[in-house]
């Protein structure tokens, strides 16, 4: 039986992100996907700034922008009675997209790029990595966990043959469908469902030329029955997705009059091509166990949320980046037993935060009486004006989410050394950079046009900030003695020194601050042991 340090089950964005992270650390993995890699239900479209930062570290950020929505396509959100009806509100997102102004707190702007185009980009990249063996049409049927590893039974669905491999760890990135997820108790029943929704995919080139609302990434429709659906630009060119917000019970897509719904969003007939209709369940769910022994859950296998806010894939990619360096450390021998134990206490609170916020965003779709919203007289005009004010306030929380993307922190992590400073607020819409332990190490520009973000991702980095920063010999020696990869980098840019607040800041491979101080710690060895899960 062939042995792999890591077996990844599921080659969606999260599984491929984990493979990409492991490849950075030269950790061999087997990535299996039971489908042929094609996508019949493209879901994720919104890449927040943090995910774009990770695409930057993989060298893919420019490619994502290239295959995503065009630079001049606005990421705005509009609310109307129909595309040819009354405009009620418009919420702009000036910091989003390839042509947007630079944001002060990240080197990468959020980008829209649907899975239809991102998955092939990521798949080509991962398949070209020497450390990744990628098998499509390969299904995990069973496994047996032992003290020294996991024996997995795999079926080649093309050849119809079954064989076994062994792995040190198995990570389920499969949306809860694998034997690993079932073994960890994943049960996606009706209690987790917020609504049963319908997606209608259709094609019409340059739809914005057929109405007066202009280009917008998100288009929401309000009728006498409330906010009944939303249309998303899939590529900013010709592909569109209409989502019917759904009912309490499953609806067979064959029973949906898709053409009538498309006419309703437009306000009449217009030329278009219907592609397909898909039913899906909108969920509010976070599993209570992200890891058991050598079995680990990530992405949709561990948590699922309503797409209201675009948090799902982005949260899963952060799972993969958090997990990747920890698997590397443990497999390489410099990570202690507490390192993988920190995965759940770090990532599960973030999942609860993001899933809860997405569910509340969906509940905000429920509007007060809109029975007169189509009225062309004073009554309808007054209602639309009031709705416009209310929607701008309530929906901005779903549309403007820099805080969700970049403000997550590992407050209770056992491998983060707190410095006694109070936890800052965590609003979903606003992000304030901080180098407080547990938070994302802030972006700032270095000489040569590089971001501080670019320093992270190969091992630990100890930043010596300012001309009077203490020498770092003790920490460097402690890391070397334990085989911990550590770079010591001097930073003199005044803006970055002010942003990081302390002259010594230790940053983890995932770009989160592990420790900071004004002087060397009393016991550098104990510090390294703590942040590597050895203490």
DAWOBEL-V120315 format. One record per residue. N is the residue number from 1. PHI is phi in whole degrees, -180 to 180 (none if undefined). OMEGA is omega in degrees with one decimal (999 if undefined). D_CENTER is the distance of its C-alpha to the mean C-alpha in Angstrom with 1 decimal. Layout:
N;PHI;OMEGA;D_CENTER
N;PHI;OMEGA;D_CENTER
This chain:
1;none;177.9;34.5
2;-75;-177.5;32.0
3;-111;176.0;29.9
4;-130;174.0;26.3
5;-58;-178.3;24.8
6;-135;170.3;21.5
7;-108;179.9;21.2
8;-107;-179.0;17.7
9;-106;-179.5;18.0
10;109;-176.0;15.8
11;-110;167.4;14.9
12;-80;-179.4;11.9
13;-56;-177.0;9.0
14;-73;178.3;8.2
15;-61;179.2;12.0
16;-70;176.6;12.6
17;-63;178.5;10.2
18;-65;177.5;12.3
19;-62;179.0;15.4
20;-65;178.5;14.8
21;-66;179.5;14.5
22;-62;179.5;17.6
23;-65;177.1;19.4
24;-61;-176.8;19.2
25;-101;177.8;21.1
26;62;176.0;23.4
27;-100;179.2;22.6
28;-71;177.5;23.6
29;-147;170.7;21.6
30;-111;-179.9;22.2
31;-112;-177.8;19.4
32;-117;179.8;20.7
33;-141;-174.6;19.8
34;-75;177.0;22.4
35;-88;177.3;21.9
36;-89;178.5;23.2
37;93;178.4;19.7
38;-76;-174.7;20.5
39;-119;177.3;18.4
40;-102;179.4;20.4
41;-142;-178.6;17.7
42;-67;-175.2;15.1
43;-110;-172.5;12.4
44;-64;177.4;9.1
45;-133;-171.4;10.4
46;-100;174.9;8.6
47;-99;-180.0;7.1
48;-77;-174.4;7.2
49;-62;-178.7;9.6
50;-68;177.5;7.9
51;-64;176.5;6.0
52;-66;174.4;9.5
53;-64;177.4;11.2
54;-71;174.2;10.1
55;-60;176.6;11.3
56;-62;-178.8;14.3
57;-69;175.9;15.1
58;-88;-178.6;15.2
59;78;-173.8;17.4
60;-115;-174.0;15.5
61;-61;-179.9;14.6
62;-65;179.5;17.9
63;-67;177.6;17.6
64;-62;177.5;14.4
65;-64;-177.9;16.5
66;-65;-177.3;19.4
67;-94;179.0;18.2
68;-84;178.5;16.2
69;-63;-177.3;18.0
70;-58;-178.2;21.1
71;-57;-177.3;21.3
72;-91;-179.8;23.7
73;-88;-175.7;21.7
74;-72;177.3;20.8
75;-92;-176.2;17.6
76;-66;175.3;20.0
77;-122;177.7;20.2
78;-121;179.7;23.7
79;-128;-174.2;25.6
80;-152;175.7;28.8
81;-80;171.3;31.3
82;-171;-178.6;30.8
83;-65;176.8;30.4
84;-107;-179.5;34.1
85;-102;-174.6;34.5
86;-86;170.4;34.0
87;-82;-177.3;31.2
88;-104;-179.6;30.3
89;-159;174.1;27.6
90;-140;178.6;25.3
91;-116;-177.5;22.4
92;-89;174.0;21.7
93;-128;-172.0;18.7
94;-67;-179.6;20.7
95;-91;-176.4;18.1
96;-107;171.8;15.8
97;98;-175.5;16.6
98;-64;-178.8;18.6
99;-101;-176.1;21.8
100;-79;176.6;20.7
101;-68;-179.5;22.3
102;-63;175.7;20.8
103;-91;-175.0;19.0
104;-72;-172.0;20.8
105;-110;177.7;18.0
106;-156;174.9;15.9
107;-81;-175.5;17.1
108;-127;176.2;14.5
109;-84;172.8;14.2
110;-58;-175.6;11.4
111;-139;172.8;12.2
112;-97;179.6;12.5
113;-155;-176.8;12.6
114;-68;178.0;12.9
115;-56;178.5;12.5
116;-55;-177.3;16.2
117;-108;179.5;16.3
118;-74;-176.5;13.2
119;-56;177.6;13.9
120;-63;177.5;17.5
121;-62;-178.3;16.6
122;-67;-178.8;14.4
123;-66;177.9;17.1
124;-61;-179.9;19.9
125;-66;-176.1;18.5
126;-67;-179.9;18.0
127;-66;178.3;21.3
128;-89;-178.5;23.0
129;-87;-175.9;22.1
130;-64;-174.3;25.3
131;-87;-175.5;23.7
132;-112;168.1;21.8
133;-103;-171.1;23.8
134;-114;179.4;22.0
135;-121;171.1;23.8
136;-86;-177.7;23.1
137;54;178.7;25.1
138;-129;-172.5;25.2
139;-115;170.9;24.8
140;-81;-178.5;24.8
141;-98;-175.2;27.7
142;-162;176.8;28.6
143;-158;174.5;28.4
144;-136;-178.3;30.6
145;-94;177.7;29.4
146;-123;-178.0;32.1
147;-66;-175.0;32.7
148;-105;-179.0;32.1
149;160;-177.2;29.2
150;-122;172.7;28.1
151;-101;-175.0;30.1
152;-113;176.1;28.1
153;-100;-176.0;29.9
154;-119;176.2;28.4
155;-115;172.2;29.8
156;-81;-172.9;29.9
157;-73;175.9;29.8
158;-78;-176.7;31.5
159;-86;-177.0;34.4
160;74;-178.4;34.5
161;-108;-178.4;34.9
162;-123;177.2;33.6
163;-148;-177.9;33.3
164;-127;171.8;31.9
165;-134;173.4;29.9
166;-118;-179.7;29.3
167;-149;174.2;26.3
168;-71;-178.5;25.9
169;-142;175.6;22.5
170;-121;-179.6;20.8
171;-116;178.3;17.0
172;-90;175.5;16.2
173;-119;-163.3;12.9
174;-116;179.5;15.0
175;72;177.0;14.0
176;89;-174.1;17.0
177;-99;-173.6;19.6
178;-93;176.7;20.9
179;-64;178.2;23.9
180;-65;179.3;21.8
181;-61;179.5;19.8
182;-65;-180.0;23.1
183;-66;177.6;24.8
184;-89;171.9;22.4
185;88;178.7;23.3
186;-71;177.9;20.4
187;-136;-176.7;22.2
188;-95;-178.4;20.5
189;-99;-174.9;23.6
190;-66;-179.1;24.5
191;-67;-179.2;24.1
192;-95;-172.3;20.3
193;-89;172.2;20.6
194;-84;176.7;20.4
195;-165;171.4;21.8
196;-100;-172.1;22.6
197;-108;179.9;21.5
198;-127;171.5;22.6
199;-108;177.2;21.1
200;-117;-179.0;23.7
201;-101;179.1;23.1
202;-146;-176.5;25.7
203;-126;169.6;26.8
204;-157;-178.8;28.8
205;-65;173.8;29.0
206;47;-178.8;28.7
207;-56;-177.2;28.7
208;-64;177.7;28.9
209;-79;-178.2;32.4
210;-98;179.1;33.6
211;-152;-173.6;33.0
212;-107;-176.8;33.2
213;-87;179.9;29.8
214;79;-179.4;28.4
215;-77;174.7;25.0
216;-159;179.0;21.9
217;-71;-177.6;18.4
218;-122;-178.8;18.6
219;-130;-177.1;22.1
220;-110;-172.8;23.1
221;-117;-176.2;26.5
222;-122;177.7;28.8
223;-127;177.4;32.1
224;-58;178.9;34.8
225;-94;177.9;32.6
226;99;178.0;29.7
227;-81;-168.7;26.3
228;-100;-178.3;26.4
229;-169;178.1;23.6
230;-144;179.9;21.2
231;-111;-178.3;21.1
232;-113;173.1;18.1
233;-75;-178.4;18.9
234;-80;-177.7;17.5
235;-132;-178.4;18.9
236;71;-178.1;20.9
237;-133;-175.1;24.0
238;-146;-177.3;25.1
239;-98;-175.9;22.4
240;-136;176.7;21.7
241;-128;173.1;20.3
242;-99;177.1;22.1
243;-107;171.5;20.6
244;-86;-167.3;23.4
245;-65;163.6;22.1
246;102;-176.5;24.0
247;-133;179.4;26.5
248;-72;-174.6;26.9
249;-122;-179.7;28.1
250;-59;175.7;27.1
251;-119;177.1;28.4
252;-68;-178.7;29.5
253;-60;177.4;28.1
254;-67;-179.2;31.7
255;-91;-178.7;33.0
256;-89;174.8;30.9
257;-85;-174.5;32.9
258;-61;-179.2;30.2
259;-63;178.8;32.7
260;-65;179.6;33.8
261;-68;177.3;30.2
262;-65;176.9;29.7
263;-63;-178.7;33.1
264;-66;-178.9;32.2
265;-65;-178.9;29.2
266;-86;-175.7;31.5
267;98;-179.5;34.6
268;151;180.0;36.7
269;-78;172.7;37.0
270;-160;-176.9;35.4
271;-71;179.8;35.0
272;-163;176.7;31.9
273;-124;176.3;30.9
274;-75;-178.8;29.3
275;-98;176.9;27.0
276;-165;-178.8;26.0
277;-129;-174.3;25.3
278;-132;173.4;22.8
279;-96;178.7;22.7
280;-155;-178.3;19.7
281;-105;176.4;19.1
282;-90;-170.3;16.9
283;-120;168.8;16.2
284;-128;-170.1;15.9
285;-153;171.3;15.7
286;-134;-178.7;14.9
287;-70;-177.7;17.1
288;-85;-179.5;19.6
289;-139;178.8;19.5
290;-96;-177.6;16.7
291;-156;170.0;19.4
292;-140;-179.7;23.0
293;60;-176.9;24.9
294;-94;-179.3;23.7
295;-107;-172.7;21.4
296;-136;175.3;17.7
297;-108;175.4;14.9
298;-147;177.8;11.2
299;64;-174.9;8.4
300;-67;174.3;10.5
301;-75;-178.4;13.6
302;-109;-176.7;13.0
303;-161;177.2;11.6
304;-139;-176.7;11.5
305;-138;170.9;11.4
306;-62;-179.7;13.0
307;-73;-178.3;11.2
308;-69;-176.7;13.1
309;125;177.9;10.9
310;72;-174.2;8.0
311;-95;-167.7;5.7
312;-61;-178.7;5.5
313;-62;-178.0;3.8
314;-62;176.8;0.6
315;-65;179.5;3.5
316;-65;177.9;4.9
317;-63;176.2;4.7
318;-65;171.8;5.9
319;-55;-175.6;8.2
320;-63;-178.5;9.5
321;-71;175.9;10.3
322;-63;-175.5;12.0
323;-77;-172.4;13.8
324;-58;-176.9;14.9
325;-71;179.6;17.3
326;-71;174.8;18.6
327;-62;177.3;19.6
328;-56;-176.0;21.2
329;-62;-177.9;23.1
330;-70;-179.3;24.5
331;-67;-179.9;25.4
332;-76;174.8;27.0
333;101;179.1;28.9
334;-94;175.8;28.2
335;-94;-179.0;25.6
336;-87;-178.2;27.3
337;-63;-179.2;26.9
338;-81;-174.8;25.0
339;-70;177.5;22.1
340;-69;176.0;20.4
341;-65;179.8;21.7
342;-81;-176.1;19.4
343;-60;-178.4;16.2
344;-66;179.2;16.6
345;-65;174.2;17.9
346;-85;-170.2;15.1
347;-87;-176.6;12.0
348;-66;176.2;13.8
349;-61;177.4;14.7
350;-67;178.2;11.2
351;-62;178.2;10.4
352;-60;178.3;13.7
353;-60;-174.5;13.1
354;-72;179.1;10.0
355;-65;178.5;11.7
356;-64;178.9;14.9
357;-65;178.9;14.0
358;-63;178.9;12.8
359;-65;178.2;16.1
360;-66;176.3;18.1
361;-60;179.3;16.9
362;-66;-179.8;18.1
363;-66;177.7;21.3
364;-72;173.2;22.0
365;-66;179.7;22.6
366;-72;-175.9;25.8
367;-111;172.1;28.5
368;-66;-174.5;32.1
369;-49;177.9;34.9
370;-118;-173.9;34.2
371;-62;-178.5;37.4
372;-104;-172.0;38.8
373;-66;179.7;35.8
374;-91;-177.4;37.6
375;-65;-179.1;40.9
376;-87;-178.7;42.2
377;-91;-177.0;44.5
378;-60;-179.1;44.2
379;-63;178.7;42.6
380;-67;179.9;39.7
381;-63;179.3;39.4
382;-67;178.8;39.3
383;-63;-178.6;36.7
384;-66;178.0;34.4
385;-65;178.8;34.9
386;-66;178.1;34.0
387;-61;179.8;30.9
388;-60;179.0;29.8
389;-66;-177.3;30.1
390;-68;-179.8;28.4
391;-68;178.6;25.5
392;-60;179.4;24.9
393;-75;-173.2;24.8
394;-76;-175.1;22.8
395;-82;176.2;20.3
396;-61;179.0;19.5
397;-65;177.7;17.5
398;-86;-173.0;15.1
399;-85;-175.9;15.4
400;-107;-167.6;15.4
401;-133;178.2;12.4
402;-62;178.5;12.6
403;-66;176.8;13.3
404;-62;-174.4;10.2
405;-68;-169.0;8.2
406;-120;-174.0;10.8
407;-91;-179.8;13.2
408;-65;-176.7;11.9
409;-145;-178.4;14.6
410;-106;-170.1;16.2
411;-66;-175.0;19.4
412;-107;-176.4;21.1
413;-69;177.9;20.2
414;-73;-178.5;23.4
415;-110;174.1;22.7
416;-111;-178.5;22.3
417;-98;-178.4;25.7
418;-65;180.0;25.9
419;-110;175.8;28.2
420;86;178.9;29.5
421;-78;-177.6;27.9
422;-70;177.1;26.8
423;-67;179.0;23.2
424;-76;175.8;22.4
425;-59;-177.7;21.2
426;-131;179.8;17.6
427;-72;-178.0;17.7
428;-68;-171.4;14.6
429;-94;-174.2;16.1
430;-128;178.4;17.4
431;-122;175.2;16.5
432;-115;-177.5;19.5
433;-61;175.7;19.2
434;-154;175.4;20.7
435;-100;176.6;21.5
436;-61;-178.5;22.3
437;-53;-178.1;21.6
438;98;-178.2;18.3
439;-94;172.5;16.5
440;-60;176.7;14.7
441;-64;-171.0;17.8
442;-68;172.4;18.4
443;-80;170.5;18.7
444;-167;-174.4;22.3
445;-86;176.5;24.4
446;-101;175.5;26.6
447;-58;-178.8;29.8
448;91;176.9;29.4
449;83;178.0;26.4
450;-91;175.9;23.8
451;-91;172.2;21.1
452;-58;177.2;21.2
453;-57;-176.4;17.6
454;-71;179.1;19.3
455;-76;-168.7;21.4
456;-103;173.0;18.8
457;123;176.5;17.5
458;-118;-177.2;20.9
459;169;173.8;22.2
460;-73;176.0;23.0
461;-130;173.5;24.2
462;-103;178.7;26.9
463;-87;170.7;27.2
464;-106;-169.9;30.8
465;-104;178.2;30.7
466;94;-177.2;33.9
467;-70;-177.8;37.3
468;-111;179.6;38.4
469;-63;178.5;35.5
470;-60;172.2;37.0
471;-65;-173.1;37.3
472;-116;-174.5;34.8
473;-60;-176.8;37.2
474;-65;179.3;36.9
475;-67;178.2;33.1
476;-61;179.7;33.3
477;-66;179.2;36.2
478;-65;178.2;34.4
479;-66;179.9;31.4
480;-62;-178.7;33.8
481;-63;-177.8;35.8
482;-104;180.0;32.9
483;73;-177.6;31.4
484;-86;178.6;28.3
485;-67;-176.6;27.0
486;-146;170.5;27.3
487;-107;175.9;27.8
488;-109;-172.9;29.7
489;-124;175.7;29.0
490;-88;179.0;31.3
491;-124;-177.2;29.9
492;-118;-178.7;32.5
493;-61;-175.4;30.8
494;-56;-177.5;31.9
495;-65;179.2;28.8
496;-70;179.0;26.6
497;-61;178.8;29.2
498;-69;-177.9;29.3
499;-68;-177.3;25.5
500;-83;166.8;25.3
501;70;-179.5;28.5
502;-123;-179.5;29.8
503;-75;178.2;31.5
504;-126;179.9;29.8
505;-138;179.6;26.1
506;-100;-175.1;24.6
507;-114;-179.2;21.0
508;-77;177.5;19.2
509;-60;179.4;17.9
510;-83;177.1;14.2
511;87;176.0;15.4
512;-104;-178.4;16.1
513;-73;178.5;19.7
514;-96;-176.4;21.7
515;-164;170.1;25.1
516;-149;-178.4;27.1
517;-164;176.0;30.8
518;-85;-178.5;33.8
519;-147;178.4;35.7
520;-63;177.6;35.4
521;-68;178.6;34.8
522;-61;-178.5;38.0
523;-133;-177.7;36.7
524;-64;178.6;34.3
525;-63;178.5;34.4
526;-65;177.6;33.2
527;-63;-179.9;30.3
528;-62;177.6;29.1
529;-60;-177.5;29.7
530;-64;-173.6;27.7
531;-74;177.2;24.5
532;-103;176.1;24.8
533;72;-178.2;25.4
534;-103;-175.6;29.1
535;-114;999;30.5
